[in-house]
Amino acid sequence: MPAATPYHHGNLGQALVDAAVDAVREQGPDGWSLRDLCRRVGVSHNAAYRHFAHRDDLVAVVSAATMTRLVETLEERLARVEADDPVLRARRRLAEAGRGYVDFAVGDPHLFRLAFASAVVRDPAPAPGRDPYGVLSRVLDDLVAVGFLAPSARPGAETTCWSAVHGFACLCIEGPLRDAAEAARAAELDHVLVAIDRSYAATTGAAVGPDDLRAARPG
């Protein structure tokens, strides 16, 4: 652990959150304690109790902040997707949401694990649509609106998509794909996204091209 930076004044609560983020990134979701963070920040354990009575309280804050960052990342990626055809644009947005999700997990694996594996109840709950599930729901609703995904196939579609992409993300950060080159990982993810796209096309009989989604990556 690096030497603690003495804490002099300001927002101690935020200082502890920042220290927790650093600790998670360095040591993993479970390799730190509230006492460790106090040493990092340079305050007594009792001082920290005024902000976080338990480690779980701090985990909940870091988890919520990580979810917010993930949502912001997904929204930014979705906003960059362009296509004149509204059907193609909706399809590409779903694929881009999947790519953004995996890239976030690979780029910050320990915080990603903390946010999704923690048993801590997150409070307050995110605003409707301001969590990854809500973002995915809106994208799937768009697929129905443009006639690509049949309304009868819409219920439960979030679970199908999220299970596939989250599982792929886990393979990348702690499974057999963790040492794969970026290009190889992207190609494997394309197979997953194309399979989802084609399964939804089958619900309405929509035509799909082999490179529709692969051509969609915004710069």
MITI-507055 format. One line per 8 residues: number of its first residue (from 1); their letters; for each residue x, y, z of N, C-alpha, C. Coordinates in Angstrom, 2 decimals. Example, Ala and Ser with C-alpha at 12.3 -4.5 7.8 and 13.67 -1.06 7.14 Angstrom:
1> AS> 13.19/-5.69/7.80/12.30/-4.50/7.80/13.20/-3.30/7.80  12.85/-2.25/7.08/13.67/-1.06/7.14/12.90/0.03/7.87
***
This chain:
1> MPAATPYH> 0.85/-1.19/0.00/0.00/0.00/0.00/0.88/1.24/0.00  0.59/2.25/-0.83/1.39/3.45/-0.84/1.24/4.21/0.46  2.25/5.05/0.77/2.20/5.83/1.99/1.00/6.74/1.98  0.38/6.90/3.16/-0.82/7.72/3.27/-0.48/9.18/3.03  -1.37/9.88/2.35/-1.25/11.32/2.18/-2.01/11.99/3.30  -1.32/12.77/4.15/-2.02/13.37/5.30/-3.22/14.18/4.86  -4.30/14.00/5.58/-5.54/14.72/5.30/-5.60/15.96/6.19  -5.78/17.14/5.59/-5.75/18.38/6.35/-7.13/19.02/6.49
9> HGNLGQAL> -7.85/19.15/5.41/-9.15/19.80/5.48/-9.94/19.42/4.23  -11.21/19.79/4.24/-12.04/19.52/3.05/-13.07/18.45/3.34  -13.45/17.73/2.30/-14.51/16.74/2.38/-13.91/15.37/2.69  -13.91/14.99/3.95/-13.32/13.71/4.34/-14.09/12.55/3.72  -15.41/12.68/3.65/-16.20/11.60/3.06/-15.76/11.31/1.64  -15.59/12.35/0.83/-15.16/12.16/-0.56/-13.73/11.64/-0.62  -12.88/12.10/0.31/-11.51/11.61/0.34/-11.47/10.10/0.59  -12.35/9.63/1.45/-12.42/8.20/1.73/-12.95/7.43/0.52
17> VDAAVDAV> -13.93/8.02/-0.17/-14.45/7.37/-1.38/-13.34/7.27/-2.44  -12.61/8.36/-2.65/-11.52/8.35/-3.63/-10.46/7.32/-3.24  -10.15/7.24/-1.96/-9.17/6.26/-1.50/-9.68/4.84/-1.71  -10.98/4.64/-1.52/-11.57/3.32/-1.74/-11.47/2.92/-3.20  -11.74/3.86/-4.09/-11.63/3.57/-5.53/-10.20/3.14/-5.87  -9.23/3.89/-5.35/-7.83/3.53/-5.61/-7.51/2.15/-5.04  -8.00/1.88/-3.83/-7.72/0.59/-3.19/-8.33/-0.56/-3.97  -9.56/-0.38/-4.44/-10.21/-1.44/-5.23/-9.42/-1.70/-6.51
25> REQGPDGW> -9.02/-0.64/-7.18/-8.27/-0.81/-8.43/-6.93/-1.52/-8.21  -6.30/-1.25/-7.07/-4.99/-1.83/-6.79/-5.08/-3.24/-6.22  -6.06/-3.47/-5.35/-6.08/-4.70/-4.56/-7.28/-5.59/-4.81  -8.21/-5.16/-5.66/-9.39/-5.96/-5.92/-10.55/-5.59/-5.01  -11.73/-6.12/-5.26/-12.93/-5.75/-4.50/-12.85/-6.07/-3.02  -12.08/-7.09/-2.64/-12.11/-7.54/-1.25/-10.79/-7.34/-0.49  -9.80/-6.78/-1.13/-8.47/-6.72/-0.53/-8.18/-5.48/0.27  -9.18/-4.85/0.83/-8.96/-3.61/1.58/-9.98/-3.52/2.72
33> SLRDLCRR> -9.70/-2.62/3.65/-10.59/-2.41/4.79/-10.74/-0.92/5.03  -11.72/-0.56/5.83/-11.92/0.84/6.18/-10.71/1.37/6.95  -10.13/0.53/7.78/-8.94/0.93/8.53/-7.78/1.23/7.57  -7.65/0.42/6.50/-6.62/0.68/5.50/-6.79/2.06/4.87  -8.04/2.39/4.56/-8.31/3.67/3.92/-7.98/4.83/4.85  -8.25/4.67/6.13/-7.91/5.72/7.09/-6.41/5.98/7.09  -5.62/4.90/6.99/-4.17/5.09/6.93/-3.77/5.79/5.65  -4.42/5.47/4.55/-4.12/6.13/3.27/-4.37/7.63/3.37
41> VGVSHNAA> -5.53/7.96/3.92/-5.93/9.37/3.97/-5.23/10.11/5.10  -4.81/9.38/6.14/-4.11/9.99/7.25/-5.01/10.50/8.34  -6.11/9.78/8.59/-7.03/10.17/9.67/-7.24/8.97/10.58  -7.81/9.25/11.73/-8.10/8.17/12.66/-9.31/7.37/12.20  -9.39/6.14/12.69/-10.54/5.30/12.38/-11.82/5.96/12.89  -11.75/6.59/14.04/-12.93/7.24/14.61/-13.43/8.37/13.73  -12.52/9.09/13.08/-12.92/10.18/12.19/-13.72/9.64/11.01  -13.32/8.49/10.50/-14.03/7.90/9.37/-15.44/7.48/9.74
49> YRHFAHRD> -15.64/7.07/10.99/-16.94/6.61/11.42/-18.01/7.69/11.30  -17.61/8.94/11.29/-18.61/10.00/11.15/-19.21/10.02/9.75  -18.54/9.38/8.82/-19.02/9.34/7.43/-19.48/7.94/7.02  -18.75/6.94/7.46/-19.07/5.56/7.09/-18.90/4.67/8.33  -20.01/4.22/8.85/-19.96/3.40/10.06/-19.40/2.02/9.79  -19.59/1.54/8.57/-19.14/0.20/8.20/-18.52/0.24/6.81  -17.70/-0.74/6.53/-17.12/-0.88/5.20/-18.20/-0.98/4.14  -19.29/-1.69/4.46/-20.36/-1.87/3.49/-20.98/-0.54/3.06
57> DLVAVVSA> -21.00/0.44/3.97/-21.54/1.74/3.60/-20.70/2.38/2.49  -19.42/2.22/2.59/-18.51/2.78/1.58/-18.59/1.98/0.28  -18.71/0.66/0.41/-18.87/-0.18/-0.79/-20.10/0.25/-1.58  -21.19/0.55/-0.88/-22.42/0.95/-1.56/-22.22/2.24/-2.34  -21.49/3.19/-1.78/-21.25/4.47/-2.46/-20.36/4.26/-3.68  -19.29/3.50/-3.53/-18.39/3.24/-4.65/-19.11/2.47/-5.75  -19.93/1.50/-5.35/-20.70/0.72/-6.32/-21.64/1.61/-7.11  -22.37/2.49/-6.41/-23.30/3.39/-7.09/-22.57/4.33/-8.03
65> ATMTRLVE> -21.41/4.83/-7.61/-20.64/5.73/-8.48/-20.13/5.00/-9.72  -19.76/3.74/-9.54/-19.31/2.94/-10.69/-20.45/2.71/-11.67  -21.64/2.42/-11.16/-22.81/2.26/-12.02/-23.11/3.54/-12.79  -22.97/4.67/-12.12/-23.21/5.95/-12.80/-22.21/6.15/-13.93  -20.94/5.82/-13.68/-19.93/5.93/-14.73/-20.25/5.00/-15.89  -20.71/3.81/-15.58/-21.05/2.86/-16.64/-22.19/3.39/-17.49  -23.22/3.92/-16.86/-24.35/4.49/-17.60/-23.88/5.64/-18.48  -23.05/6.52/-17.95/-22.55/7.65/-18.73/-21.74/7.16/-19.93
73> TLEERLAR> -20.95/6.12/-19.72/-20.18/5.54/-20.82/-21.09/4.99/-21.91  -22.11/4.26/-21.50/-23.05/3.70/-22.48/-23.79/4.79/-23.23  -24.23/5.82/-22.52/-24.97/6.90/-23.18/-24.08/7.62/-24.19  -22.82/7.83/-23.84/-21.90/8.48/-24.78/-21.69/7.64/-26.02  -21.55/6.33/-25.83/-21.36/5.44/-26.99/-22.60/5.42/-27.86  -23.76/5.36/-27.25/-25.00/5.32/-28.02/-25.20/6.60/-28.82  -24.84/7.73/-28.23/-25.05/9.01/-28.90/-24.20/9.15/-30.17  -23.13/8.38/-30.26/-22.25/8.49/-31.42/-22.65/7.57/-32.57
81> VEADDPVL> -23.64/6.71/-32.35/-24.06/5.80/-33.42/-24.86/6.56/-34.46  -24.48/6.41/-35.72/-25.15/7.11/-36.81/-25.57/6.13/-37.89  -26.73/6.36/-38.46/-27.23/5.60/-39.61/-28.48/6.29/-40.11  -28.59/6.45/-41.42/-29.77/7.10/-41.98/-31.02/6.24/-41.79  -30.86/4.94/-41.90/-31.98/4.01/-41.74/-32.26/3.84/-40.25  -33.48/4.18/-39.79/-33.77/4.06/-38.34/-33.67/2.63/-37.82  -33.97/1.65/-38.67/-33.86/0.25/-38.23/-32.40/-0.11/-38.00  -31.55/0.25/-38.95/-30.14/-0.04/-38.81/-29.54/0.70/-37.62
89> RARRRLAE> -29.97/1.93/-37.42/-29.46/2.70/-36.28/-29.85/2.03/-34.96  -31.08/1.58/-34.84/-31.52/0.93/-33.61/-30.74/-0.36/-33.37  -30.49/-1.11/-34.41/-29.72/-2.35/-34.29/-28.29/-2.05/-33.88  -27.71/-1.05/-34.48/-26.33/-0.69/-34.15/-26.22/-0.14/-32.74  -27.24/0.52/-32.27/-27.21/1.02/-30.89/-27.20/-0.14/-29.89  -27.95/-1.17/-30.17/-27.92/-2.33/-29.29/-26.52/-2.96/-29.28  -25.93/-3.10/-30.45/-24.58/-3.68/-30.52/-23.57/-2.78/-29.81  -23.72/-1.48/-29.98/-22.76/-0.56/-29.36/-22.91/-0.56/-27.84
97> AGRGYVDF> -24.12/-0.74/-27.35/-24.31/-0.87/-25.91/-23.54/-2.08/-25.39  -23.58/-3.16/-26.13/-22.83/-4.36/-25.73/-21.34/-4.12/-25.74  -20.85/-3.46/-26.77/-19.41/-3.18/-26.84/-18.98/-2.24/-25.72  -19.80/-1.22/-25.46/-19.46/-0.28/-24.40/-19.41/-0.95/-23.04  -20.33/-1.87/-22.82/-20.39/-2.60/-21.54/-19.13/-3.43/-21.35  -18.73/-4.16/-22.37/-17.55/-5.01/-22.27/-16.29/-4.16/-22.13  -16.19/-3.08/-22.90/-15.01/-2.22/-22.81/-14.88/-1.63/-21.42  -16.00/-1.25/-20.80/-15.96/-0.71/-19.45/-15.43/-1.77/-18.48
105> AVGDPHLF> -15.93/-2.99/-18.59/-15.50/-4.07/-17.70/-14.02/-4.35/-17.85  -13.54/-4.40/-19.08/-12.12/-4.69/-19.32/-11.25/-3.54/-18.85  -11.74/-2.31/-19.00/-10.96/-1.14/-18.63/-10.86/-0.91/-17.14  -11.84/-1.37/-16.38/-11.85/-1.16/-14.92/-12.40/-2.42/-14.25  -11.68/-3.54/-14.37/-12.26/-4.83/-13.96/-12.59/-4.94/-12.48  -11.74/-4.42/-11.60/-12.00/-4.58/-10.17/-13.22/-3.79/-9.72  -13.37/-2.56/-10.22/-14.55/-1.78/-9.87/-15.81/-2.40/-10.48  -15.68/-2.95/-11.69/-16.79/-3.64/-12.32/-17.24/-4.82/-11.46
113> RLAFASAV> -16.28/-5.59/-10.96/-16.62/-6.72/-10.09/-17.30/-6.23/-8.82  -16.76/-5.18/-8.24/-17.35/-4.66/-7.00/-18.80/-4.25/-7.22  -19.06/-3.55/-8.33/-20.40/-3.03/-8.58/-21.41/-4.14/-8.79  -21.00/-5.23/-9.41/-21.96/-6.28/-9.76/-21.94/-7.47/-8.83  -20.85/-7.67/-8.11/-20.76/-8.85/-7.25/-21.08/-8.55/-5.81  -21.09/-7.26/-5.44/-21.32/-6.92/-4.05/-22.73/-7.28/-3.62  -22.84/-7.83/-2.41/-24.17/-8.15/-1.86/-24.77/-6.97/-1.13  -24.03/-5.86/-1.09/-24.51/-4.68/-0.38/-25.70/-4.08/-1.11
121> VRDPAPAP> -26.74/-3.75/-0.38/-27.91/-3.10/-0.96/-27.55/-1.66/-1.30  -27.80/-1.25/-2.51/-27.46/0.10/-2.93/-28.59/1.05/-2.58  -28.26/2.11/-1.89/-29.25/3.08/-1.46/-28.63/4.47/-1.55  -29.25/5.42/-2.22/-30.57/5.31/-2.83/-30.52/4.56/-4.16  -31.68/4.07/-4.56/-31.78/3.38/-5.84/-31.61/4.38/-6.97  -31.03/3.96/-8.11/-30.87/4.88/-9.22/-32.22/5.31/-9.78  -32.23/6.49/-10.37/-33.45/6.97/-11.00/-33.81/6.04/-12.15  -35.10/5.91/-12.47/-35.52/5.04/-13.57/-34.75/5.36/-14.85
129> GRDPYGVL> -34.19/4.33/-15.46/-33.44/4.52/-16.69/-32.01/4.93/-16.48  -31.61/5.23/-15.23/-30.24/5.66/-14.97/-29.40/4.51/-14.41  -29.65/3.34/-14.88/-28.83/2.18/-14.55/-28.67/1.39/-15.85  -27.70/0.48/-15.93/-27.49/-0.25/-17.19/-28.72/-0.97/-17.70  -29.51/-1.51/-16.80/-30.73/-2.21/-17.20/-31.69/-1.24/-17.88  -31.81/-0.03/-17.33/-32.70/0.96/-17.93/-32.23/1.40/-19.30  -30.93/1.57/-19.47/-30.38/1.93/-20.79/-30.71/0.84/-21.79  -30.46/-0.40/-21.42/-30.75/-1.52/-22.31/-32.23/-1.58/-22.65
137> SRVLDDLV> -33.09/-1.32/-21.68/-34.53/-1.36/-21.93/-34.94/-0.36/-22.99  -34.39/0.83/-22.92/-34.73/1.86/-23.92/-34.27/1.45/-25.31  -33.10/0.87/-25.40/-32.59/0.44/-26.71/-33.46/-0.66/-27.28  -33.88/-1.59/-26.45/-34.76/-2.67/-26.92/-36.13/-2.13/-27.32  -36.63/-1.16/-26.58/-37.90/-0.54/-26.96/-37.80/0.10/-28.34  -36.64/0.69/-28.64/-36.44/1.29/-29.96/-36.50/0.24/-31.06  -35.99/-0.95/-30.79/-36.04/-2.02/-31.78/-37.47/-2.43/-32.08  -38.30/-2.42/-31.06/-39.73/-2.70/-31.27/-40.38/-1.57/-32.06
145> AVGFLAPS> -40.06/-0.34/-31.71/-40.68/0.83/-32.34/-40.40/0.89/-33.84  -39.19/0.44/-34.25/-38.86/0.49/-35.68/-39.26/-0.78/-36.42  -39.86/-1.74/-35.70/-40.38/-2.93/-36.35/-39.39/-4.06/-36.54  -38.23/-3.98/-35.85/-37.23/-5.04/-36.01/-37.46/-6.18/-35.03  -37.86/-5.85/-33.82/-38.13/-6.84/-32.78/-39.64/-6.93/-32.56  -40.19/-8.12/-32.66/-41.63/-8.30/-32.49/-42.04/-8.00/-31.04  -43.16/-7.29/-30.85/-43.63/-7.03/-29.48/-43.77/-8.29/-28.65  -44.14/-9.39/-29.28/-44.31/-10.65/-28.53/-42.98/-11.19/-28.01
153> ARPGAETT> -41.87/-10.77/-28.63/-40.55/-11.23/-28.21/-39.87/-10.25/-27.27  -40.53/-9.12/-27.02/-39.91/-8.08/-26.19/-39.81/-8.47/-24.70  -40.83/-9.08/-24.08/-40.73/-9.40/-22.65/-39.52/-10.30/-22.36  -38.71/-9.89/-21.40/-37.56/-10.69/-21.00/-36.33/-10.50/-21.86  -36.42/-9.62/-22.87/-35.27/-9.46/-23.77/-34.06/-8.88/-23.03  -34.30/-8.07/-22.01/-33.17/-7.53/-21.24/-32.32/-8.65/-20.65  -33.00/-9.66/-20.10/-32.26/-10.76/-19.46/-31.41/-11.51/-20.47  -31.97/-11.73/-21.65/-31.22/-12.44/-22.69/-29.97/-11.67/-23.07
161> CWSAVHGF> -30.14/-10.39/-23.37/-29.00/-9.57/-23.81/-27.97/-9.41/-22.70  -28.45/-9.06/-21.52/-27.52/-8.78/-20.43/-26.76/-10.04/-20.02  -27.44/-11.17/-20.00/-26.76/-12.42/-19.64/-25.63/-12.72/-20.62  -25.91/-12.55/-21.90/-24.90/-12.85/-22.91/-23.71/-11.91/-22.82  -23.98/-10.62/-22.72/-22.89/-9.64/-22.74/-22.15/-9.63/-21.40  -22.88/-9.74/-20.28/-22.21/-9.77/-18.99/-21.35/-11.03/-18.86  -21.87/-12.15/-19.34/-21.08/-13.37/-19.33/-19.82/-13.23/-20.16  -19.94/-12.59/-21.32/-18.77/-12.37/-22.16/-17.76/-11.47/-21.45
169> ACLCIEGP> -18.26/-10.42/-20.78/-17.38/-9.52/-20.03/-16.61/-10.29/-18.96  -17.29/-11.19/-18.26/-16.63/-11.98/-17.22/-15.57/-12.90/-17.83  -15.82/-13.45/-18.99/-14.81/-14.26/-19.67/-13.57/-13.44/-19.98  -13.79/-12.14/-20.24/-12.67/-11.28/-20.61/-11.84/-10.84/-19.40  -12.47/-10.71/-18.25/-11.72/-10.18/-17.11/-11.26/-11.25/-16.13  -11.86/-12.44/-16.19/-11.42/-13.48/-15.25/-11.53/-14.88/-15.84  -11.73/-14.97/-17.13/-11.88/-16.26/-17.77/-10.88/-16.47/-18.89  -11.17/-17.37/-19.80/-10.20/-17.74/-20.84/-9.89/-16.63/-21.85
177> LRDAAEAA> -10.70/-15.58/-21.89/-10.43/-14.49/-22.83/-9.63/-13.35/-22.19  -9.22/-13.51/-20.94/-8.55/-12.39/-20.25/-7.20/-12.03/-20.87  -6.57/-12.98/-21.55/-5.27/-12.70/-22.17/-5.39/-12.52/-23.68  -6.61/-12.48/-24.19/-6.81/-12.33/-25.63/-6.43/-10.94/-26.09  -5.91/-10.84/-27.30/-5.60/-9.54/-27.88/-6.91/-8.78/-28.10  -6.82/-7.45/-28.11/-8.03/-6.64/-28.24/-8.80/-6.96/-29.50  -8.08/-7.12/-30.62/-8.76/-7.41/-31.89/-9.46/-8.76/-31.85  -8.82/-9.74/-31.22/-9.43/-11.07/-31.12/-10.67/-11.02/-30.23
185> RAAELDHV> -10.57/-10.29/-29.13/-11.72/-10.16/-28.23/-12.88/-9.47/-28.94  -12.58/-8.42/-29.70/-13.63/-7.71/-30.42/-14.30/-8.60/-31.45  -13.52/-9.43/-32.11/-14.09/-10.34/-33.12/-15.01/-11.36/-32.46  -14.60/-11.89/-31.30/-15.44/-12.84/-30.59/-16.74/-12.18/-30.11  -16.63/-10.95/-29.62/-17.83/-10.24/-29.18/-18.77/-9.99/-30.36  -18.21/-9.71/-31.54/-19.06/-9.53/-32.72/-19.92/-10.76/-32.97  -19.36/-11.94/-32.76/-20.15/-13.17/-32.96/-21.35/-13.19/-32.03  -21.15/-12.78/-30.79/-22.25/-12.75/-29.82/-23.30/-11.73/-30.24
193> LVAIDRSY> -22.86/-10.54/-30.61/-23.80/-9.48/-30.96/-24.57/-9.79/-32.24  -23.90/-10.39/-33.20/-24.57/-10.77/-34.44/-25.61/-11.85/-34.17  -25.29/-12.79/-33.29/-26.25/-13.85/-32.96/-27.51/-13.26/-32.32  -27.33/-12.29/-31.42/-28.49/-11.63/-30.80/-29.29/-10.89/-31.86  -28.60/-10.16/-32.71/-29.25/-9.38/-33.77/-30.08/-10.28/-34.69  -29.51/-11.40/-35.09/-30.21/-12.30/-36.00/-31.40/-12.98/-35.32  -31.26/-13.26/-34.04/-32.39/-13.88/-33.34/-33.56/-12.91/-33.26  -33.28/-11.61/-33.11/-34.36/-10.63/-33.07/-34.94/-10.40/-34.45
201> AATTGAAV> -34.10/-10.43/-35.47/-34.59/-10.30/-36.84/-35.57/-11.41/-37.18  -35.30/-12.60/-36.64/-36.17/-13.75/-36.93/-37.58/-13.56/-36.38  -37.74/-12.69/-35.38/-39.08/-12.49/-34.80/-39.99/-11.70/-35.73  -39.40/-10.96/-36.67/-40.22/-10.17/-37.60/-39.93/-10.50/-39.05  -38.98/-11.39/-39.31/-38.60/-11.71/-40.67/-37.79/-10.63/-41.34  -37.15/-9.77/-40.56/-36.35/-8.67/-41.12/-35.09/-9.21/-41.77  -34.68/-8.54/-42.85/-33.44/-8.92/-43.54/-32.24/-8.30/-42.82  -31.17/-9.07/-42.73/-29.95/-8.56/-42.12/-28.77/-8.87/-43.03
209> GPDDLRAA> -27.79/-7.97/-43.04/-26.58/-8.18/-43.80/-25.46/-8.66/-42.91  -24.48/-9.37/-43.48/-23.43/-9.95/-42.65/-22.55/-8.92/-41.94  -22.47/-7.71/-42.49/-21.57/-6.70/-41.91/-22.32/-5.51/-41.33  -23.62/-5.63/-41.13/-24.40/-4.49/-40.64/-23.87/-3.97/-39.31  -23.56/-4.86/-38.39/-23.15/-4.43/-37.06/-21.67/-4.18/-36.97  -20.89/-4.93/-37.74/-19.45/-4.75/-37.68/-19.02/-3.39/-38.23  -19.84/-2.80/-39.08/-19.51/-1.50/-39.65/-19.94/-0.35/-38.76  -20.43/-0.67/-37.58/-21.13/0.34/-36.77/-20.27/1.04/-35.76
217> RPG> -19.02/0.65/-35.59/-18.24/1.19/-34.50/-17.91/2.66/-34.72  -18.37/3.52/-33.85/-18.04/4.93/-33.99/-16.59/5.17/-33.66  -16.02/6.20/-34.23/-14.62/6.51/-33.93/-14.49/7.28/-32.65
***
